[in-house]
Structure formats: structure tokens, C-alpha cells
Amino acid sequence: MITAINNNSPQSNISFKSYYACNPKTHLPASSSFFGDLPTLKTAVSLIEKNFPNGTDILVYAGSNGEEAISILSLLRKPDKFNIYSIDPFKNAIEYAKDGFFSVHWFADDAFLINNKLKTDAEKKAAKGFAKHLREIERPRFDLNNIPEEFRALERENPYFTFERFYQLKPFARTRIQFIEGDIRDIGKFKTERPVGAIFFRNALYHLTDNDLVGIFNHGYKPNTEVNRYEILRALINDVDKKLAPNGIFVLGNHAQEHFYVADKYTPKTRQENIRGIPIRLDPLLDTVLKETGHFESRYMQKVTFLNGSLERPLIWQKTNS
Ligand SMILES: C[S@@+](CC[C@H](N)C(=O)[O-])C[C@H]1O[C@@H](n2cnc3c(N)ncnc32)[C@H](O)[C@@H]1O
């Protein structure tokens, strides 16, 4: 069970345990981590730097508590050229992001930041960038709020579980990143100083399309077959397309539910198959919608695992001029 996020204490000023955050309104995960899917983030940042050498504005939707935007900043070689907007509709996450205090826990994906033994070269480089923008602070007097009771019990029994470090965002990073409450469906109205060279929307498409495969396959939730997922994605990609500058990139996450879709009543029967009793689309819906624009091309593929298999899926798309 996930304990609800408790923001009542004025001292609860440290970022929530991002690997376990859950939005109590939607019951969907708001979890994030620093450098989640490092290969994709690194590729995205080098494409941004190559295509926008004089800088650009970067929109990080589904920014959660800011850890993704801070990771992007940490990977940029000339961060002063870029403005980053970290945007999320979950108010608590934005409040934590604005406070600027974070923790890295032994149990999270970004544990390499606090574990010197197991770092790859790419992780070492990422950790160096991280240290440029965050300074380590003492364990705060008030601990965080949404730690599941099971973890607390483990912590009491096993000191390894308490291995955690705390950080504060440095002033320069605060000048480069703005944390804003907002929804990607309003992207058309979002004002930036310059044309937008990159839009990130990672591991959140399932929130928009009611495509929670983890809930459906692992917890037996009833799949929603009433929504028109093709139309939802078409509206989103249309808005993203309008907002992105030529050569701009659109970056997706590597969760299966971002790439494999529940078939709905609008899906032709020939394009679906029942998997464990759930109607699943056979065609790569998101790719279809992006290709229909006539000018998005895939720039980076990664293996995405789904049930017992995996398939290479495009995670970075570029808006070409054609
Ligand atoms: C699982 S988290 C992913 C966080 C981060 N992008 C990552 O991959 O680590 C999903 C986030 O998407 C946000 N979200 C859900 N619907 C959204 C929308 N319509 N526009 C922008 N963000 C949304 C949620 O509030 C949540 O913080």
C-alpha cells in the first residue's frame, strides 16, 4: 500500500520519495528519478545541442518533481544557453520541485549517484554534471512522507535501507529551470521566449489515453474500450507538431504502456488480438500517428519490454522540414 503524500507539515520541504509517489486524485504514479533511462536522455541532449547550437527552449512535460529537468540540465555542456520548463499537473510535485530539495535513495533507479562502486562511464559523467547543479545537504530534521510502511519496517531491521543522501538545487540551476503547474493538452497556449527545440513527455502517455497496462495485467483493472485512443494521440501529436521548431525533437519514455495500446471500440477487429483476455492493438498506434504528420522521423530506438517479450520502439522523434 502506498501511504498518501502528506504535505501538511510546513517542514516537509524535501522532495517526495520520487520512486513511490502517487497522485491521490488519479491514483496513477507520479514517480520519477534522476537520469531515468540515461541512454535516451543522453541521446536527446546531444541531438538538442547539435541542432540548436545557439540554445533553445526545452519543455519537459510530465516533469513530476523536477528530477528529469535537472538531469537534462546536468547533461548539457553549455547549460546557460538553454531555458528548461518542467511542467506537471500534479500540484504537490511542483511544490516540491520549487522547494528544491531532493533525496537519492539506495533503492531508486538513480542509486548510482550515491554508489561509487557500480558506476559505468556514462553514469560517472552524469554524476559529475549532477554535482555541478546540486549540493549535498545534511539529512533534514523532517523526513519524507510517502514512504510505504513496508519500507519503514525494512529500514528498522536493515540499516542498508536507510542509505540515502540529500541535495539542494544550486542557484544557477534555478535560473535555468522553471517549475510550472500545467497540462500537455494546453501546450498550444504555453508561452516561451524562443522557439521550442525539444518536448519531453516520458512515461505519461498512459495517463492521457487511459492505458494503464500495469493495472490491467497485474491488478486486473478493467480495460477501458470506450475511449478513442487514436483520436487522443492525434490531438496530442498535432499540438506537439505545431509547438516544435523545425528539427526539434519529441522524446518518449520506455514504459510498455507508452507503446502498446489497449484496443478500443473504434479499433478495427483486424488490428487487435486478445492477450490474456485483453484486447491489444497489433499496430504501433503512436508511430502511425507520428508518421501521418508527414514530417516526424525516428532518431533513436530502444527495446521496450512487454509481458514476456520485447520490441524495438522509437523513443526519440525529430520534426523534419519536409
Ligand atoms: C510516471 S510519472 C513520469 C515522470 C517522468 N517523466 C519520468 O519518466 O520519470 C508521470 C507523470 O506524468 C504527469 N502527467 C499526467 N498527465 C499529464 C498531462 N496531461 N500533462 C502533463 N503531465 C502529465 C503525472 O502527474 C506524473 O507526474
The ligand as an SDF file (V2000), in Angstrom:
LIG
                    3D

 27 29  0  0  0  0  0  0  0  0999 V2000
    5.2210    8.1240  -14.1120 C   0  0  0  0  0  0  0  0  0  0  0  0
    5.4400    9.8640  -13.9910 S   0  0  0  0  0  0  0  0  0  0  0  0
    6.7840   10.0980  -15.1300 C   0  0  0  0  0  0  0  0  0  0  0  0
    7.7280   11.1640  -14.6730 C   0  0  0  0  0  0  0  0  0  0  0  0
    8.9530   11.3640  -15.5680 C   0  0  0  0  0  0  0  0  0  0  0  0
    8.6060   11.8770  -16.8660 N   0  0  0  0  0  0  0  0  0  0  0  0
    9.7420   10.0880  -15.7080 C   0  0  0  0  0  0  0  0  0  0  0  0
    9.6510    9.4150  -16.7400 O   0  0  0  0  0  0  0  0  0  0  0  0
   10.4650    9.7440  -14.7570 O   0  0  0  0  0  0  0  0  0  0  0  0
    4.0470   10.5060  -14.8930 C   0  0  0  0  0  0  0  0  0  0  0  0
    3.8540   11.9980  -14.6910 C   0  0  0  0  0  0  0  0  0  0  0  0
    3.0050   12.4890  -15.7390 O   0  0  0  0  0  0  0  0  0  0  0  0
    2.2110   13.5290  -15.2120 C   0  0  0  0  0  0  0  0  0  0  0  0
    1.0710   13.7620  -16.1040 N   0  0  0  0  0  0  0  0  0  0  0  0
   -0.0850   13.0550  -16.1560 C   0  0  0  0  0  0  0  0  0  0  0  0
   -0.9160   13.6060  -17.0620 N   0  0  0  0  0  0  0  0  0  0  0  0
   -0.2580   14.6670  -17.6120 C   0  0  0  0  0  0  0  0  0  0  0  0
   -0.6180   15.6400  -18.5760 C   0  0  0  0  0  0  0  0  0  0  0  0
   -1.8230   15.6360  -19.1580 N   0  0  0  0  0  0  0  0  0  0  0  0
    0.2660   16.6170  -18.8880 N   0  0  0  0  0  0  0  0  0  0  0  0
    1.4850   16.6350  -18.2880 C   0  0  0  0  0  0  0  0  0  0  0  0
    1.8770   15.7240  -17.3540 N   0  0  0  0  0  0  0  0  0  0  0  0
    1.0110   14.7610  -17.0060 C   0  0  0  0  0  0  0  0  0  0  0  0
    1.8610   12.9790  -13.8360 C   0  0  0  0  0  0  0  0  0  0  0  0
    1.3730   13.9750  -12.9490 O   0  0  0  0  0  0  0  0  0  0  0  0
    3.1780   12.3550  -13.3900 C   0  0  0  0  0  0  0  0  0  0  0  0
    3.9570   13.2740  -12.6580 O   0  0  0  0  0  0  0  0  0  0  0  0
  1  2  1  0
  2  3  1  0
  2 10  1  0
  3  4  1  0
  4  5  1  0
  5  6  1  0
  5  7  1  0
  7  8  2  0
  7  9  1  0
 10 11  1  0
 11 12  1  0
 11 26  1  0
 12 13  1  0
 13 14  1  0
 13 24  1  0
 14 15  1  0
 14 23  1  0
 15 16  2  0
 16 17  1  0
 17 18  1  0
 17 23  2  0
 18 19  1  0
 18 20  2  0
 20 21  1  0
 21 22  2  0
 22 23  1  0
 24 25  1  0
 24 26  1  0
 26 27  1  0
M  CHG  2   2   1   9  -1
M  END
$$$$
